[in-house]
Amino acid sequence: MEFAFVESSEIIRNFGLRFQKIGMNHTKQYQGHIALLCSSVFFGLNFVISKEVLLVISPVGLNALRFLAGAAAFWLISLFLKSEKVSGRDLLILLGGSALGLMLNQILFVQGLSRTSAINASIISTTVPMLTMIFSAMILKEPISWMKILGVIIGGMGAIFLILNSIHSFDKESSLIGDLLCLASCAAYSSFLVITKPISQRYSPVTVMKWMFLFAVVLIIPFSINSVTIIDFADLGTQNWLSLGFVLIFATIIPYFLIPVAQKRLRPTTQAMYNYVLPIVATALAVITGTGTLTVTKVIACVLVFIGVYIVTRSNSGADVEAANTNL
């Protein structure tokens, strides 16, 4: 009887520990989804607001200001946190991540946006999940399951469906060069999500971003000095100052802090799926400002987007597949 009691107690204890671990994992996933949702909302608003800022500041000048603001913010915050020593190898990876996720991604995006419409840029942004899925399979050996493909396709259908039914809310001037630059920006961002995934597991978001933004500043200085010095800050006006402040704080510092938070908790393909949220944010902004209306079509499109995100989230990761094979 005593043996049976001890065995039962052990079973209950193990069950409790397993339940606690599952709860902790789910909590971390929820935190990752919240972080991505917030950053996606800010990035979605940035499509429209950056378009306005580019009327008074050149693309190169705007990028330089964003990198300077990010570097200053993250290095200042790091002074109040425990210092983390980053290995030389990891610094090289962060340099590569900076070149892809900041330099190429942001420069190509701003240059492309200045040459095409926000509607075209939004459509092209829906290629990020597919590109990330391919890069994850090549670099991280993430499996490309039929479930994951289905989720990407459904989400993409919803985003494109939404955008094509909201064309009247956006500037219609576009060019092939601008579209290609936006596509290259998506490829750079997808690569960034994949190669920095392991780094985000080892260091805090502030450590990751303070080095990435510092590298971005060093890389862009030779090309941006003239573009920054010619900006007439005194003549920007209140509206432009507010727009610039949004771009620097809510479309740069905050979302780039949230990205490594999500990387610790979610897979790259799941992260990339939140690019489908960008058109939803743009539509919401159109409705709020009175330049668009909420229709049944838009509601259906939004539902498709979130179904796609859910399917990809539920698909197996490489770790899941490996664990399953181990148990066979």
PECORDA-V563791 format. One line per field, one symbol per residue. burial: I if it has 24 or more other ideal C-beta (glycine too) atoms within 12 Angstrom, else O. A space follows every 10 residues. Layout:
burial = ???
This chain:
burial = OOOOOOOOOO OOOOOOOOOO OOOOOOOOIO OIIOIIIIII IIIIIIIIII IIIIOIIIII IIIIIIIIII IOIIIOOIOO OOOOOIOOOI OOIIIIIIII IIIIIIIIII IIIIIIIIII IIIIIIIIII IIIIIIIOOI OIIIIOOIOO IIIIIIIIII IIIOIIIOII IOOIOOOIIO IIIIIIIIII IIIIIIIOII OOIIIIIIII IIIIIIIOII OOOIOOOIOO IOOOOOOOOI OOIIOIIIII IIIIIIIIII IIIIIIIIII IIIIIIIIII IIIIIIOOOO OIOOOOOIOO IIOIIIIIIO IIIOIIIIOO OOOOOOOO
